[in-house]
Amino acid sequence: MNISENKRVVALSAVFALAFGGIMFYGYGESQKNAANEAEIAQIRDRFDTYANAEMPPTKQSLKEIKAAFSEVSAANKDMQAEMNRYAAHCWGDGKAISSLEFQTRLLAACKKIKNLADSSQAKITGSAAELGMKTHQRNAPVADNVPFLDFQLRAVTRVAESILAADTTALSKVYCADLPEIAFETRKPAPYFPLGFEVAFEAKRSAIGSVINSIVQDKDFFLTITGVAVEGPDKLASIDAYKAPNANATAGANLGEEVAAEDSVEVVAVRKTGSPDETVRVYMTLQVLYFTPGKTK
């Protein structure tokens, strides 16, 4: 392989590594900065496209530029991998296996914790939220093979419930935990990470929604993604006023030159019909949290 071919391989590898790594990491963990991150990724991609498309002579200077480009990619990937490893380490905890009965104990403790937190903030806990979406597991101990995934899912759901109740929330009414995906039980070639899904519904001041979302996407322990949000307000848009045609008998320019009396009040340009920051709305949110398979991310 000559130096030109080697340069193209390095550049293309860099593009794929940065594009995949950047989109995967930023799309999950730092989605609030998505636009800026996409611009940065595009800038890096363009820079390496220049390397890939340029004809570089087989000189020491060309080799130096190639090595510099490779070092830049390696450093970027190393930083992103460190972030991933941090999430993975929290996912695994102390690495000790827990029994089904111990999981039930943790589940009951988490439900009590959220209930106390709601009481302290004068919020209501109703419906499936009272059991954090795991009522079945309160009654029946789960299969031992499912416990590591359920325990992590419980911790992530509890963290999101805490973020919701920390805002100006009046009620947490729903928590639904999706079934474990089939990929979780693949033993021959397990995936390094895969998502576990859940849903929440709560009532809060419209102005509090932003703080809830920011708290979730900026979480440093869980690799959380908000996959959908719907907001339902109590007020319906008022109907449009009936159209009133202008007086057909009015003569154009009839008042031309006449003094116009000053208005007693400022002219109204627009009136807000709904969407007050202080109104209480119902929020539905679907989320995913990444579970990291032990020993598969480093």
C-alpha positions in Angstrom: 0.0 0.0 0.0 1.5 3.4 -1.0 1.3 6.5 1.1 -1.7 7.9 -0.8 -3.7 4.8 -0.2 -2.7 4.6 3.4 -3.8 8.2 3.9 -7.2 7.5 2.4 -7.7 4.5 4.7 -6.8 6.6 7.8 -9.1 9.5 6.7 -12.1 7.3 6.0 -11.6 5.4 9.2 -11.6 8.7 11.0 -14.8 9.9 9.3 -16.7 6.7 10.2 -15.3 6.6 13.8 -16.2 10.2 14.5 -19.5 10.3 12.8 -20.8 7.1 14.5 -19.3 7.9 17.8 -20.4 11.5 17.8 -24.0 10.8 16.7 -24.4 7.9 19.1 -23.0 9.7 22.1 -24.4 13.2 21.6 -27.7 11.9 20.4 -28.2 10.1 23.7 -26.3 12.0 26.3 -26.1 15.6 25.2 -29.2 16.1 23.1 -29.7 19.6 24.4 -26.6 20.6 22.6 -27.4 18.6 19.4 -27.2 21.4 16.9 -23.8 22.5 18.1 -22.5 19.0 18.2 -23.8 18.2 14.7 -22.0 21.3 13.4 -18.7 20.2 15.1 -19.0 16.7 13.6 -19.7 18.1 10.2 -16.6 20.3 10.5 -14.5 17.4 11.4 -15.9 15.3 8.6 -15.2 18.1 6.1 -11.7 18.4 7.3 -11.0 14.7 6.8 -12.8 14.7 3.4 -10.1 17.2 2.4 -7.5 14.7 3.5 -9.2 11.9 1.6 -9.6 13.8 -1.7 -6.2 15.5 -1.8 -3.3 14.0 -3.7 -0.5 14.1 -1.2 3.1 13.4 -2.4 4.9 10.5 -0.6 7.0 12.8 1.6 7.9 13.1 5.3 5.6 16.1 5.6 2.6 14.1 4.2 3.3 11.3 6.6 3.5 13.8 9.5 0.0 15.2 8.5 -1.4 11.7 8.4 -0.1 10.9 11.8 -1.5 14.2 13.2 -4.9 13.4 11.7 -4.9 9.9 13.2 -3.9 11.3 16.6 -6.7 13.8 16.6 -9.3 11.0 15.8 -7.8 8.7 18.5 -8.0 11.5 21.1 -11.6 12.3 20.2 -12.6 8.6 20.4 -10.7 8.1 23.6 -12.7 11.0 25.2 -16.0 9.6 24.1 -15.1 6.1 25.2 -14.2 7.5 28.7 -17.7 9.0 28.9 -19.3 5.7 27.8 -17.2 3.8 30.4 -18.5 6.1 33.1 -22.1 5.3 32.2 -21.2 1.6 32.1 -19.6 1.7 35.5 -22.7 3.2 37.1 -24.8 0.6 35.2 -22.9 -2.3 36.8 -22.7 -0.8 40.3 -20.6 -3.0 42.6 -20.9 -5.9 40.2 -22.5 -8.2 42.8 -25.4 -10.3 41.7 -28.6 -9.8 43.7 -31.4 -12.3 44.2 -35.0 -11.9 43.1 -36.1 -11.3 46.8 -33.4 -8.6 47.2 -34.8 -6.9 44.0 -38.3 -6.9 45.5 -36.9 -5.3 48.6 -35.2 -2.6 46.5 -38.4 -2.1 44.6 -40.5 -1.5 47.7 -37.9 0.8 49.1 -37.8 2.8 45.8 -41.6 3.1 45.8 -41.6 4.4 49.4 -38.8 6.9 48.6 -40.8 8.3 45.7 -44.0 8.5 47.8 -42.2 10.4 50.5 -40.6 12.8 48.0 -44.0 13.4 46.5 -45.6 14.1 49.9 -42.8 16.6 50.8 -43.5 18.5 47.5 -47.3 18.2 47.9 -47.6 16.2 44.7 -49.9 13.3 44.2 -48.8 9.8 43.3 -51.6 7.8 41.5 -52.1 4.8 39.3 -49.1 2.8 38.1 -46.7 5.5 39.4 -47.2 4.3 42.9 -45.5 1.0 42.0 -43.0 2.6 39.5 -44.5 0.5 36.8 -43.5 -2.7 38.4 -46.5 -3.9 40.3 -46.2 -7.4 38.8 -42.7 -7.8 40.4 -44.0 -6.6 43.8 -46.4 -9.6 43.9 -44.2 -12.2 42.1 -40.5 -12.5 42.4 -38.9 -12.1 38.9 -36.9 -14.8 37.2 -33.2 -14.6 38.3 -31.9 -14.0 34.8 -34.1 -10.9 34.5 -33.0 -9.3 37.8 -29.9 -7.4 36.5 -31.9 -5.7 33.8 -34.9 -5.0 36.0 -32.8 -3.6 38.8 -31.1 -1.2 36.4 -34.4 -0.3 34.8 -35.8 0.4 38.3 -32.9 2.7 39.2 -33.3 4.7 35.9 -37.1 5.0 36.4 -36.6 6.1 40.0 -34.1 8.8 38.8 -36.5 10.1 36.3 -39.3 10.2 38.8 -37.1 12.2 41.2 -36.3 14.7 38.4 -40.1 15.1 37.7 -41.0 15.6 41.4 -38.1 18.1 41.8 -39.9 20.4 39.4 -43.2 22.3 39.9 -45.1 19.0 39.6 -48.6 18.5 41.0 -49.0 14.8 40.1 -47.1 11.7 38.9 -49.8 9.5 37.5 -48.2 6.9 35.3 -45.0 4.8 35.0 -44.9 2.0 32.5 -41.9 -0.3 32.1 -41.7 -2.0 28.7 -40.9 -5.7 28.5 -37.2 -6.6 28.4 -36.0 -6.8 24.7 -34.9 -10.2 23.3 -31.4 -8.8 22.8 -31.0 -8.8 26.6 -30.9 -12.6 26.6 -28.5 -13.1 23.8 -25.6 -15.1 25.2 -23.7 -16.2 22.1 -22.7 -12.7 21.0 -24.2 -10.1 23.4 -24.5 -6.5 22.3 -22.2 -4.1 24.2 -25.3 -2.0 25.1 -29.0 -1.9 24.3 -32.0 0.3 25.3 -34.6 -0.5 28.0 -37.8 1.5 27.5 -40.3 3.1 29.8 -43.0 5.8 29.9 -44.1 8.4 32.4 -47.1 10.8 32.7 -47.3 13.7 35.1 -49.0 17.0 35.6 -46.9 20.2 36.1 -46.8 23.8 35.4 -46.0 24.4 31.7 -43.0 26.4 32.7 -41.6 23.4 34.6 -41.3 21.1 31.5 -38.0 22.6 30.4 -36.3 21.9 33.8 -37.6 18.3 33.8 -36.2 17.7 30.3 -32.9 19.3 31.1 -32.5 17.3 34.3 -33.1 14.1 32.3 -30.8 14.7 29.3 -28.0 16.1 31.5 -28.0 13.1 33.9 -24.4 12.0 34.6 -25.2 8.5 35.8 -27.7 7.2 33.3 -27.5 7.3 29.5 -31.1 8.5 29.1 -32.9 9.4 25.9 -36.3 11.1 25.6 -37.8 9.5 22.5 -41.2 11.3 22.6 -43.0 14.1 24.5 -46.7 15.2 24.3 -48.3 18.0 26.3 -52.0 18.3 26.8 -53.3 21.6 28.2 -56.7 22.0 29.9 -57.7 24.9 27.7 -59.0 24.7 24.2 -58.3 27.4 21.6 -61.1 29.9 21.4 -63.0 30.0 18.2 -62.1 32.7 15.7 -64.4 35.8 15.8 -66.9 35.8 13.0 -65.8 37.8 9.9 -67.3 41.2 9.7 -67.3 42.9 6.3 -66.4 46.6 6.1 -69.2 49.1 5.5 -69.8 49.0 1.7 -71.2 52.5 1.8 -68.1 54.1 3.2 -66.5 56.5 0.8 -62.8 56.0 0.3 -60.8 59.0 1.5 -63.9 60.6 3.2 -61.9 61.4 6.3 -58.9 62.6 4.4 -57.5 65.7 6.0 -59.7 65.5 9.1 -58.2 65.4 12.5 -58.4 61.9 14.0 -59.3 61.6 17.7 -56.6 60.0 19.8 -57.3 56.5 21.0 -58.0 56.2 24.7 -56.0 52.9 24.9 -53.1 51.2 23.2 -54.1 49.2 20.1 -54.2 45.5 20.8 -52.1 43.6 18.4 -52.4 40.0 19.8 -54.1 38.2 22.6 -52.8 35.0 24.0 -55.6 32.4 24.0 -53.7 29.5 25.6 -50.2 28.3 26.6 -49.8 30.3 29.8 -46.6 29.3 31.7 -48.6 29.1 34.9 -51.2 26.7 33.6 -51.1 23.1 34.7 -50.6 20.6 31.8 -50.4 16.8 31.5 -47.2 15.6 30.0 -46.6 12.2 28.4 -43.0 11.1 27.9 -41.4 8.0 26.4 -37.8 7.3 27.3 -35.0 4.8 26.9 -32.0 4.1 29.0 -28.9 2.2 27.8 -27.9 -0.9 29.6 -24.3 -1.8 29.2 -23.3 -5.5 29.1 -20.5 -6.1 31.6 -17.1 -6.4 30.0 -18.3 -5.3 26.5 -17.6 -1.6 26.4 -13.9 -1.2 27.1 
